[in-house]
Structures are given as structure tokens and as C-alpha cells.
Amino acid sequence: MFSIEHEFDATVITLVDEGAAPLQEDVIVNAFAECITVEQFDPRTDGVQKITLSLAQVRDLAAALNLPEGVYSLSPKA
């Protein structure tokens, strides 16, 4: 399950882990104009872990999800 909310400066997507245990904590994706952040609560540290991806990294990640093993470089569209 997931939800999508539009905030003032970002689109916030929350991914909820459903199904059989063990379940993971919710993942929150914040889409800003210049970057994407991914956050997840870590019960071991009792804090939120956050990574920041550039829009180019997000583009590459989206492409990588549908490609076989290998090394790739995306070129700009003409």
C-alpha cells in the first residue's frame, strides 16, 4: 500500500510494508524540484535514516529496475 500527498514544496510518497512478518518500517519518499530524499525509521538507532538522490540518480535507478545485469550510461534525448 502507498499514499501520495502534495505538500507546499514536495510530493510525499509513503510506502507501507504489508503482508507476512517480518515487516519493515514505512519508507517515505520526498520529491523536491532539485532532489529526492528517501527516509526510513531505524528501530536499532531510534532515529530516521535518510538518503538524498539527485534527479539524475533517480532517472538511472528507474531505468535500472527494468534492465538485465550490466553497466549502462543513459544519454540525453535528442
Contacts in CASP RR format, 6 or more apart in sequence:
PFRMAT RR
TARGET T0000
AUTHOR 0000-0000-0000
METHOD contacts of the structure
MODEL  1
MFSIEHEFDATVITLVDEGAAPLQEDVIVNAFAECITVEQFDPRTDGVQK
ITLSLAQVRDLAAALNLPEGVYSLSPKA
1 15 0 8 1.000
1 16 0 8 1.000
1 18 0 8 1.000
2 13 0 8 1.000
2 14 0 8 1.000
2 15 0 8 1.000
2 16 0 8 1.000
3 13 0 8 1.000
3 14 0 8 1.000
3 16 0 8 1.000
4 11 0 8 1.000
4 12 0 8 1.000
4 13 0 8 1.000
5 11 0 8 1.000
5 12 0 8 1.000
5 14 0 8 1.000
6 12 0 8 1.000
9 32 0 8 1.000
9 33 0 8 1.000
10 30 0 8 1.000
10 31 0 8 1.000
10 32 0 8 1.000
11 30 0 8 1.000
11 31 0 8 1.000
12 28 0 8 1.000
12 29 0 8 1.000
12 30 0 8 1.000
12 31 0 8 1.000
13 28 0 8 1.000
13 29 0 8 1.000
13 31 0 8 1.000
14 26 0 8 1.000
14 27 0 8 1.000
14 28 0 8 1.000
14 29 0 8 1.000
15 26 0 8 1.000
15 27 0 8 1.000
15 28 0 8 1.000
15 29 0 8 1.000
16 26 0 8 1.000
17 23 0 8 1.000
17 24 0 8 1.000
17 25 0 8 1.000
17 26 0 8 1.000
17 27 0 8 1.000
24 40 0 8 1.000
25 40 0 8 1.000
25 41 0 8 1.000
25 42 0 8 1.000
25 43 0 8 1.000
26 40 0 8 1.000
26 41 0 8 1.000
27 38 0 8 1.000
27 39 0 8 1.000
27 40 0 8 1.000
28 38 0 8 1.000
28 39 0 8 1.000
28 40 0 8 1.000
29 36 0 8 1.000
29 37 0 8 1.000
29 38 0 8 1.000
29 39 0 8 1.000
30 36 0 8 1.000
30 37 0 8 1.000
30 38 0 8 1.000
30 39 0 8 1.000
34 55 0 8 1.000
35 52 0 8 1.000
35 53 0 8 1.000
35 54 0 8 1.000
35 55 0 8 1.000
36 52 0 8 1.000
36 53 0 8 1.000
36 55 0 8 1.000
36 57 0 8 1.000
36 58 0 8 1.000
37 50 0 8 1.000
37 51 0 8 1.000
37 52 0 8 1.000
37 53 0 8 1.000
38 50 0 8 1.000
38 51 0 8 1.000
38 53 0 8 1.000
39 48 0 8 1.000
39 49 0 8 1.000
39 50 0 8 1.000
40 48 0 8 1.000
40 49 0 8 1.000
41 47 0 8 1.000
41 48 0 8 1.000
41 49 0 8 1.000
42 48 0 8 1.000
42 49 0 8 1.000
53 61 0 8 1.000
59 74 0 8 1.000
60 72 0 8 1.000
60 74 0 8 1.000
63 72 0 8 1.000
63 74 0 8 1.000
64 72 0 8 1.000
END
